[in-house]
């Protein structure tokens, strides 16, 4: 039985997130550090979304029906959008509160205990990312790909804390004791500013996918090159290719014309089968509508003239 690497990856993320949430909240309370609390809340969001992802993965793989001709593929970019929006709100909230904290005198934290905890976390993060990346290579899942990105952001946050704490310890040992209250809020502000670009980029990308205006739709040249041998073989002309990307499934609309007029349905189905076969080599999951017509889809259909002709014939 083939392993479901997508579910394995999500389960690794769930277990790792659960352990980090518990440990970071306990440590944040002991060390009185908002930097660790931010790290823990970020991981908590990842944990909640990982549970939802397991359900979405199952739904996305559900076969299409007449009631759901496109299945649940739209849920994948929608989940990624919600996940990124939640993370953005968390980062903005921590940025604002810590700017206020910095302006009002800062807060004291336990440097040595916090630093030790952060370095232990970093080692575990790298192990989790290694296994997640291994699972992600075996799949074509944007959900799992986003999980890897989220763990990388979390690692970046933690690494930023580690570097700042090491610098703070050095300065503290050199006698600059007055900086201690400002270390934690400064670290949180730096972490949020470094982390914001990644979820923001993903949020905008997934929003474009939902609105069907993604740059990923511009793949008509790739499709044309893939079926070029079929175009030459059957003398296909007036080729128009449109594509849409929704989650992990791609939808293609191919409008083609033939040089000859007297053809059979079996002949057209033969061409369709060969096109489907070629597209399957390039795209693992797709749906294609292949239409043979001499009417260009890029020009308005002359429905008014058609209606006039029909009315005239009826008279």
MARLOTOR-272862 format. One line per 5 residues: number of its first residue (from 0); their letters; for each residue z, x, y of N, C-alpha, C. Coordinates in pm, whole numbers, plus 50000, padded with zeros to 5 digits. Example, Ala and Ser with C-alpha at 12.3 -4.5 7.8 and 13.67 -1.06 7.14 Angstrom:
! residues 2
0	as	50780/51319/49431/50780/51230/49550/50780/51320/49670  50708/51285/49775/50714/51367/49894/50787/51290/50003;
! end
This chain:
! residues 315
0	xxxxx	50000/50084/49880/50000/50000/50000/50000/50088/50126  49908/50056/50219/49896/50137/50340/50014/50113/50434  50067/50222/50488/50182/50212/50578/50140/50151/50711  50225/50065/50766/50202/50007/50899/50269/50098/51001  50193/50198/51047/50250/50299/51137/50290/50237/51271;
5	xxxxx	50227/50128/51309/50262/50063/51435/50404/50009/51429  50436/49939/51321/50572/49884/51306/50674/49996/51285  50635/50100/51211/50726/50214/51190/50761/50278/51323  50659/50296/51408/50681/50357/51540/50774/50274/51626  50753/50141/51626/50838/50051/51705/50982/50055/51654;
10	xxxxx	51000/50060/51521/51134/50064/51464/51206/50195/51499  51131/50306/51501/51189/50434/51545/51236/50422/51690  51154/50358/51773/51189/50338/51913/51313/50251/51928  51324/50148/51844/51439/50056/51850/51568/50129/51814  51565/50203/51703/51685/50275/51658/51728/50379/51763;
15	xxxxx	51630/50457/51812/51660/50558/51913/51715/50497/52040  51653/50387/52084/51697/50319/52207/51838/50266/52194  51869/50204/52079/52002/50146/52058/52110/50253/52067  52088/50367/52000/52187/50475/52002/52206/50530/52142  52096/50545/52217/52105/50601/52351/52169/50504/52449;
20	xxxxx	52143/50376/52434/52203/50276/52524/52355/50279/52512  52404/50275/52388/52549/50277/52365/52613/50405/52420  52553/50519/52384/52612/50648/52425/52606/50668/52575  52494/50628/52638/52478/50652/52782/52570/50564/52866  52591/50439/52824/52682/50350/52898/52826/50402/52889;
25	xxxxx	52866/50444/52769/53001/50500/52751/53018/50626/52835  52915/50713/52831/52921/50839/52906/52918/50815/53056  52840/50716/53100/52831/50685/53243/52966/50638/53297  53039/50560/53216/53171/50513/53257/53272/50627/53262  53263/50720/53164/53356/50833/53160/53330/50930/53274;
30	xxxxx	53200/50964/53293/53162/51065/53393/53141/51005/53532  53139/50870/53541/53115/50800/53668/52982/50842/53731  52879/50849/53645/52747/50896/53690/52644/50784/53685  52584/50753/53800/52477/50653/53804/52347/50709/53748  52334/50842/53749/52214/50904/53692/52207/50874/53541;
35	xxxxx	52320/50888/53474/52325/50858/53330/52311/50707/53308  52369/50627/53399/52358/50481/53388/52212/50437/53401  52139/50497/53496/51996/50468/53512/51921/50502/53385  51952/50619/53330/51888/50663/53205/51916/50562/53093  52041/50513/53087/52079/50417/52983/52014/50282/53001;
40	xxxxx	52008/50232/53125/51946/50102/53152/51795/50107/53127  51734/50220/53159/51590/50238/53131/51567/50228/52980  51652/50294/52904/51641/50288/52758/51671/50148/52706  51763/50076/52772/51795/49939/52732/51673/49848/52746  51599/49865/52855/51476/49788/52876/51376/49819/52765;
45	xxxxx	51364/49948/52732/51276/49990/52624/51315/49925/52493  51447/49914/52468/51499/49853/52346/51461/49704/52337  51486/49630/52447/51454/49487/52449/51305/49465/52427  51223/49544/52497/51078/49529/52486/51027/49569/52347  51098/49662/52284/51057/49704/52149/51074/49588/52050;
50	xxxxx	51184/49512/52065/51204/49394/51979/51093/49291/52001  51059/49270/52128/50951/49175/52160/50818/49227/52105  50798/49359/52113/50673/49420/52066/50649/49394/51918  50757/49396/51838/50744/49369/51694/50683/49231/51670  50729/49133/51749/50676/48997/51736/50532/48990/51785;
55	xxxxx	50503/49057/51896/50368/49055/51953/50268/49121/51858  50309/49231/51795/50221/49301/51701/50179/49208/51588  50276/49131/51538/50247/49036/51429/50152/48927/51478  50174/48877/51599/50090/48769/51653/49948/48818/51684  49937/48940/51737/49805/48996/51770/49717/49008/51646;
60	xxxxx	49780/49037/51533/49705/49054/51408/49674/48922/51338  49721/48810/51396/49693/48679/51339/49545/48646/51356  49476/48600/51251/49333/48568/51261/49305/48458/51364  49186/48460/51422/49145/48359/51518/49126/48225/51449  49146/48118/51523/49123/47983/51473/49042/47906/51577;
65	xxxxx	49006/47781/51545/48933/47699/51641/49019/47668/51763  49148/47651/51739/49240/47625/51850/49265/47750/51934  49257/47866/51869/49279/47994/51937/49161/48087/51906  49046/48063/51970/48926/48142/51937/48940/48291/51966  49030/48328/52057/49052/48469/52089/49187/48519/52036;
70	xxxxx	49252/48438/51950/49379/48480/51893/49486/48497/52000  49570/48600/51980/49678/48630/52074/49657/48766/52141  49533/48812/52148/49508/48947/52200/49554/48965/52344  49552/48856/52422/49590/48867/52563/49739/48898/52580  49819/48872/52476/49963/48897/52485/49995/49046/52496;
75	xxxxx	49908/49130/52442/49934/49274/52444/49936/49330/52587  49829/49311/52668/49838/49359/52807/49943/49285/52888  49969/49156/52853/50072/49080/52925/50210/49140/52902  50240/49177/52777/50369/49241/52745/50383/49374/52819  50277/49454/52818/50280/49583/52888/50302/49564/53038;
80	xxxxx	50242/49458/53093/50257/49427/53235/50403/49393/53269  50464/49306/53188/50603/49266/53210/50696/49386/53195  50669/49469/53095/50753/49587/53071/50751/49680/53192  50631/49707/53244/50618/49797/53359/50680/49737/53485  50664/49606/53503/50722/49539/53620/50875/49549/53617;
85	xxxxx	50934/49528/53501/51080/49536/53487/51130/49677/53519  51058/49777/53468/51096/49916/53493/51083/49950/53641  50977/49903/53705/50957/49927/53848/51072/49867/53930  51113/49745/53895/51223/49680/53967/51354/49758/53950  51376/49810/53827/51497/49888/53801/51498/50016/53884;
90	xxxxx	51385/50086/53887/51376/50212/53962/51396/50188/54112  51334/50082/54163/51348/50051/54307/51493/50017/54342  51558/49939/54253/51697/49901/54276/51787/50024/54282  51771/50116/54187/51853/50237/54186/51822/50327/54304  51696/50330/54346/51659/50413/54462/51731/50363/54587;
95	xxxxx	51727/50232/54611/51789/50174/54731/51941/50194/54729  52006/50163/54616/52152/50173/54609/52201/50317/54625  52127/50413/54574/52170/50552/54584/52140/50615/54719  52039/50564/54789/52018/50606/54928/52137/50560/55011  52181/50436/54987/52300/50384/55056/52424/50467/55021;
100	xxxxx	52437/50503/54892/52551/50583/54846/52551/50721/54912  52433/50778/54924/52419/50912/54984/52460/50909/55131  52430/50797/55197/52462/50784/55340/52609/50753/55367  52681/50717/55260/52822/50679/55279/52920/50776/55213  52874/50897/55183/52966/51000/55134/52952/51038/54988;
105	xxxxx	52865/50971/54913/52839/51009/54773/52951/50969/54679  52955/51032/54559/53059/51004/54459/53083/51128/54373  53203/51141/54321/53242/51255/54239/53211/51227/54091  53151/51325/54022/53124/51313/53879/53180/51434/53804  53193/51421/53671/53238/51531/53586/53117/51615/53546;
110	xxxxx	53101/51730/53608/52980/51811/53591/52963/51865/53449  53065/51931/53395/53052/51998/53265/53025/51899/53152  53099/51790/53148/53082/51690/53042/52943/51625/53050  52901/51593/53173/52770/51530/53194/52657/51622/53151  52667/51749/53186/52562/51847/53153/52547/51863/53002;
115	xxxxx	52659/51873/52931/52654/51887/52785/52587/51765/52721  52624/51647/52766/52566/51523/52712/52415/51518/52736  52373/51556/52855/52231/51550/52891/52147/51643/52804  52196/51761/52776/52119/51856/52693/52111/51810/52547  52215/51745/52498/52209/51688/52362/52103/51578/52358;
120	xxxxx	52100/51493/52462/52001/51386/52471/51859/51440/52471  51836/51546/52545/51702/51605/52555/51649/51645/52417  51734/51707/52338/51692/51750/52204/51652/51630/52117  51730/51522/52126/51700/51402/52047/51573/51333/52098  51552/51333/52229/51432/51274/52287/51306/51339/52229;
125	xxxxx	51306/51470/52224/51188/51542/52175/51159/51508/52029  51263/51489/51951/51244/51452/51809/51181/51313/51798  51233/51217/51877/51181/51080/51874/51035/51077/51919  51003/51147/52027/50865/51150/52077/50771/51210/51974  50816/51312/51903/50734/51376/51799/50693/51275/51692;
130	xxxxx	50790/51197/51643/50760/51098/51539/50679/50980/51593  50710/50938/51716/50633/50830/51777/50487/50870/51797  50466/50992/51842/50330/51041/51865/50253/51050/51733  50322/51087/51628/50261/51094/51495/50215/50954/51450  50299/50853/51473/50261/50715/51438/50149/50664/51528;
135	xxxxx	50153/50702/51656/50052/50655/51751/49912/50707/51717  49906/50828/51662/49777/50886/51622/49713/50809/51507  49795/50741/51428/49744/50667/51313/49699/50525/51350  49721/50486/51476/49689/50349/51517/49602/50350/51641  49558/50230/51679/49486/50212/51806/49563/50112/51892;
140	xxxxx	49696/50127/51892/49784/50030/51955/49822/50072/52097  49789/49987/52195/49831/50015/52333/49981/49993/52349  50038/49908/52265/50183/49884/52268/50257/50012/52230  50214/50076/52122/50277/50199/52076/50249/50314/52173  50130/50312/52232/50095/50415/52331/50187/50406/52451;
145	xxxxx	50219/50282/52492/50310/50263/52605/50452/50302/52568  50491/50281/52442/50623/50325/52395/50637/50477/52412  50532/50550/52373/50534/50696/52387/50549/50734/52534  50474/50665/52622/50482/50694/52766/50622/50667/52819  50681/50555/52775/50815/50521/52822/50918/50626/52780;
150	xxxxx	50906/50674/52656/50999/50778/52611/50976/50909/52686  50852/50935/52722/50823/51056/52800/50884/51045/52940  50875/50925/52999/50938/50903/53130/51088/50922/53119  51146/50865/53011/51290/50879/52988/51329/51026/52973  51245/51101/52902/51270/51245/52886/51260/51316/53020;
155	xxxxx	51163/51276/53101/51147/51335/53235/51270/51306/53320  51318/51183/53313/51441/51148/53387/51558/51237/53345  51574/51250/53215/51684/51329/53160/51669/51476/53194  51546/51525/53187/51520/51666/53220/51552/51692/53368  51514/51596/53453/51545/51609/53595/51695/51615/53620;
160	xxxxx	51769/51532/53545/51915/51535/53556/51969/51671/53513  51915/51722/53402/51962/51850/53347/51941/51965/53445  51821/51972/53503/51791/52079/53599/51883/52069/53720  51899/51948/53773/51983/51927/53891/52128/51964/53864  52177/51928/53743/52316/51959/53709/52339/52109/53694;
165	xxxxx	52242/52177/53634/52254/52323/53620/52259/52390/53758  52170/52345/53848/52170/52399/53985/52303/52368/54053  52351/52246/54034/52478/52205/54096/52595/52288/54045  52599/52317/53915/52707/52399/53857/52704/52540/53916  52584/52595/53928/52569/52730/53986/52621/52732/54130;
170	xxxxx	52580/52633/54209/52624/52626/54349/52775/52604/54358  52827/52521/54266/52971/52493/54264/53049/52621/54232  52997/52699/54136/53062/52826/54100/53057/52926/54215  52953/52914/54298/52940/53006/54412/53028/52964/54530  53095/52850/54517/53190/52810/54620/53146/52694/54708;
175	xxxxx	53025/52638/54679/52977/52526/54761/53032/52394/54704  53163/52376/54716/53230/52261/54654/53202/52128/54727  53163/52135/54852/53139/52013/54930/53015/51936/54886  52929/52000/54806/52805/51933/54763/52829/51837/54646  52945/51850/54580/52970/51773/54458/52949/51621/54473;
180	xxxxx	52998/51557/54579/52979/51411/54590/52833/51367/54606  52749/51461/54651/52610/51425/54680/52515/51457/54563  52568/51519/54459/52482/51561/54347/52423/51440/54274  52508/51349/54229/52461/51237/54146/52364/51144/54220  52395/51097/54343/52297/51012/54412/52166/51084/54442;
185	xxxxx	52174/51215/54471/52052/51292/54497/51966/51301/54372  52031/51321/54258/51959/51328/54130/51891/51195/54101  51960/51084/54122/51903/50951/54095/51782/50925/54184  51791/50959/54311/51679/50940/54405/51559/51023/54360  51584/51147/54322/51476/51234/54276/51412/51178/54149;
190	xxxxx	51495/51129/54056/51446/51073/53931/51357/50952/53954  51399/50864/54043/51320/50742/54068/51186/50776/54132  51186/50870/54225/51062/50908/54292/50963/50974/54194  51016/51054/54101/50930/51120/54002/50877/51021/53898  50956/50918/53871/50921/50825/53763/50832/50710/53807;
195	xxxxx	50836/50673/53933/50763/50556/53982/50612/50557/53954  50542/50671/53971/50395/50667/53955/50346/50619/53819  50415/50657/53710/50366/50623/53575/50370/50472/53549  50486/50402/53562/50483/50257/53541/50396/50183/53641  50382/50237/53762/50297/50173/53863/50150/50179/53820;
200	xxxxx	50106/50295/53770/49968/50308/53722/49941/50215/53604  50035/50212/53510/50018/50126/53392/50019/49978/53433  50105/49942/53527/50112/49804/53576/49977/49760/53634  49919/49845/53718/49790/49812/53780/49679/49805/53676  49683/49894/53576/49582/49895/53470/49589/49766/53387;
205	xxxxx	49711/49727/53348/49726/49607/53265/49696/49481/53346  49725/49482/53475/49691/49368/53561/49541/49350/53568  49467/49461/53580/49321/49454/53582/49267/49402/53449  49332/49441/53339/49290/49391/53208/49306/49240/53199  49419/49190/53249/49444/49046/53245/49346/48970/53333;
210	xxxxx	49308/49030/53446/49214/48967/53538/49068/48992/53498  49049/49069/53388/48915/49099/53334/48830/49176/53434  48893/49267/53511/48819/49349/53607/48844/49498/53582  48881/49530/53458/48914/49669/53424/48790/49756/53419  48807/49884/53455/48697/49981/53443/48657/50003/53298;
215	xxxxx	48745/49965/53205/48714/49979/53063/48600/49888/53020  48565/49790/53106/48453/49701/53075/48317/49767/53096  48317/49879/53166/48190/49948/53196/48149/50040/53082  48114/49979/52969/48077/50058/52851/47938/50019/52800  47859/49953/52887/47727/49908/52845/47637/50024/52804;
220	xxxxx	47650/50140/52872/47569/50257/52836/47603/50308/52697  47733/50309/52663/47775/50353/52529/47719/50261/52421  47722/50130/52449/47671/50033/52351/47520/50050/52334  47450/50066/52447/47304/50083/52442/47266/50207/52361  47339/50317/52385/47311/50441/52310/47337/50423/52161;
225	xxxxx	47443/50345/52128/47480/50326/51988/47374/50246/51912  47310/50151/51980/47210/50067/51911/47066/50106/51947  47049/50224/52004/46916/50267/52049/46815/50270/51935  46857/50311/51816/46764/50315/51701/46714/50176/51665  46801/50074/51678/46763/49935/51648/46669/49882/51757;
230	xxxxx	46696/49919/51882/46610/49880/51994/46468/49931/51972  46457/50057/51931/46326/50117/51906/46259/50057/51782  46336/50034/51680/46282/49983/51552/46219/49845/51567  46284/49755/51644/46236/49617/51655/46168/49588/51789  46157/49690/51873/46090/49670/52001/46163/49573/52093;
235	xxxxx	46295/49583/52099/46375/49493/52182/46357/49527/52330  46345/49425/52413/46323/49445/52556/46420/49359/52636  46415/49376/52770/46500/49299/52862/46645/49295/52813  46701/49411/52791/46836/49422/52732/46942/49415/52843  47034/49321/52826/47147/49307/52919/47275/49308/52836;
240	xxxxx	47367/49395/52874/47491/49411/52797/47611/49393/52889  47698/49301/52851/47824/49281/52922/47938/49304/52824  48050/49355/52874/48165/49383/52786/48295/49345/52855  48390/49301/52775/48525/49271/52823/48625/49337/52729  48732/49389/52786/48838/49449/52706/48965/49367/52720;
245	xxxxx	49016/49317/52607/49140/49238/52608/49232/49292/52500  49336/49365/52543/49424/49427/52444/49350/49531/52363  49357/49519/52231/49291/49616/52144/49154/49568/52098  49115/49447/52138/48986/49389/52097/48887/49393/52213  48763/49428/52181/48656/49430/52281/48559/49315/52252;
250	xxxxx	48510/49253/52359/48415/49142/52347/48283/49183/52411  48174/49173/52334/48043/49213/52381/47950/49093/52388  47868/49091/52492/47766/48988/52508/47633/49058/52527  47546/49049/52427/47418/49118/52429/47305/49016/52442  47224/49030/52546/47107/48943/52568/46983/49028/52545;
255	xxxxx	46899/48987/52448/46785/49066/52407/46660/48980/52400  46545/49044/52420/46416/48976/52405/46328/49055/52309  46236/48984/52243/46144/49047/52149/46002/49037/52203  45918/49134/52163/45778/49134/52207/45699/49020/52142  45742/48976/52025/45670/48871/51953/45742/48738/51967;
260	xxxxx	45665/48630/51966/45721/48496/51982/45744/48426/51848  45657/48447/51752/45667/48377/51624/45760/48455/51530  45887/48419/51530/45986/48487/51446/46074/48383/51379  46142/48422/51271/46228/48330/51197/46375/48360/51227  46460/48265/51195/46604/48283/51213/46654/48396/51123;
265	xxxxx	46601/48406/51003/46640/48513/50911/46609/48650/50970  46496/48659/51038/46456/48786/51101/46555/48824/51212  46594/48723/51292/46691/48749/51400/46828/48785/51344  46869/48718/51236/46997/48749/51173/46998/48890/51114  46884/48935/51069/46874/49072/51018/46902/49173/51129;
270	xxxxx	46843/49146/51247/46866/49234/51363/47013/49230/51403  47071/49108/51406/47212/49093/51441/47301/49174/51346  47273/49165/51217/47354/49236/51117/47350/49387/51139  47233/49438/51170/47219/49582/51194/47292/49624/51321  47289/49539/51425/47361/49571/51549/47512/49571/51524;
275	xxxxx	47560/49469/51451/47702/49463/51417/47744/49588/51339  47661/49631/51247/47692/49748/51164/47704/49874/51250  47614/49888/51347/47617/50006/51435/47737/50003/51529  47768/49886/51584/47882/49874/51676/48014/49902/51604  48022/49863/51477/48145/49885/51399/48176/50033/51380;
280	xxxxx	48073/50117/51388/48095/50261/51376/48168/50317/51498  48149/50251/51612/48206/50301/51737/48334/50229/51778  48343/50099/51744/48458/50019/51786/48523/49953/51664  48651/49987/51636/48718/49932/51517/48745/49782/51525  48769/49730/51648/48796/49587/51665/48710/49533/51779;
285	xxxxx	48618/49442/51746/48532/49387/51850/48480/49250/51806  48430/49176/51905/48362/49048/51881/48235/49052/51964  48123/49019/51904/47995/49029/51974/47916/48900/51965  47864/48855/52079/47767/48746/52084/47632/48809/52112  47539/48793/52019/47405/48852/52032/47306/48738/52049;
290	xxxxx	47247/48731/52168/47162/48619/52205/47020/48669/52231  46923/48607/52167/46783/48643/52188/46722/48543/52287  46686/48592/52403/46632/48507/52509/46552/48590/52608  46460/48526/52678/46385/48593/52785/46438/48554/52922  46543/48472/52923/46609/48434/53048/46715/48538/53082;
295	xxxxx	46705/48599/53198/46801/48702/53237/46935/48640/53272  47045/48689/53211/47179/48635/53243/47227/48678/53381  47158/48774/53441/47199/48824/53572/47132/48747/53686  47046/48652/53652/46981/48570/53753/47026/48425/53737  47041/48353/53848/47084/48213/53838/46986/48132/53753;
300	xxxxx	47042/48049/53665/46956/47967/53579/46895/47853/53663  46764/47834/53655/46697/47731/53739/46722/47590/53686  46850/47548/53689/46884/47418/53631/46827/47302/53713  46809/47321/53846/46755/47213/53928/46611/47182/53889  46533/47289/53871/46393/47270/53832/46385/47207/53694;
305	xxxxx	46478/47250/53604/46480/47195/53468/46511/47046/53471  46608/47008/53555/46645/46866/53566/46528/46783/53620  46456/46838/53717/46341/46767/53775/46234/46742/53669  46206/46845/53589/46105/46833/53484/46147/46729/53383  46278/46729/53345/46329/46635/53247/46318/46491/53299;
310	xxxxx	46354/46469/53425/46347/46335/53486/46202/46287/53491  46114/46378/53525/45970/46344/53534/45917/46303/53397  45957/46376/53292/45912/46343/53157/45965/46207/53111  46089/46177/53151/46146/46049/53113/46075/45933/53181  46030/45957/53305/45955/45853/53376/45819/45829/53310;
! end
